[in-house]
Amino acid sequence: MNHPLRRAGTPARGGRRRPGRPRTSAVPALLSVVMAAFLLLPTLVLLTRGLTADFWPTLGSRAVTDALRVSALTTGATLLLTILLVTPVAYLLARSRFPGRTVLDTLLDLPIVLPPVVAGVGLLLTFGRSGLLGPPLEVAGIGLAFSPAAVVMAQLFTSAPFYLRTAKAGFAAIDREVEAAARTDGADAWGVFRWITWPLAFPFLLEGLVLTWARALGEFGATILFAGSLQGKTRTITLAIYGALESDLAPALVLSAVMVLVSFAVLLTVRLLAARRPDTA
């Protein structure tokens, strides 16, 4: 007979409690398999359909090489402008405290969450021929919309915030005492930045540049609205894939396979850089 005061769940005297067997352990494993298959299967299909015997001949076709060339030139220009224009802003936000800093920081991060199509509309309404700055630019002989410059501007608008975020973290992570010691030894402000601040923040900056380049390479919505899709002029890889789906599927498959391989390499590079960078804590 069970003792009335024995707590519920306590084994009877002389008995042994059997270890609880997790009844739901198979559920997370099953969900993990389903999710992994959902994420990996389309990628594997792209690779198997794109990496065929026709890969190299298609890769050398005019449509594909034009798209690769336009993407390489425009993303390269975007990275250069990002370094020149965004680095000072990141340094200012990381090191300075001023009224409105939080609002400014939020506004500069806004393109990360803003739909690319909305960004394209904003660029078109600002720099287009009928936009806010379009007529003055036209008078000066500068036409930005539907030109390679428009591609760079669309990429810069949508991708530069990724570099801004990591650069801010890099500059904020540097020990100020190291910089102070360099000033004590006679280094001026530029010397401290060049020989101390920049090298210490470089892993963060490089990671940000990789993310920026990847985002610029995959830009679609803002580009097609503001720059159009002109072969050899404004048609990037993503625009070429979209256009090829309506006519010839082979270039779309080859370019998609290239994007998968490039994206994997970029993601792996970012993971390695993140593992090597100094702790910000």
Summary of the structure (lengths in Angstrom):
residues: 281
radius of gyration: 26.7
end to end distance: 59.6
largest distance: 100.6
contacts: 812
relative contact order: 0.13
helix: 71%
strand: 0%
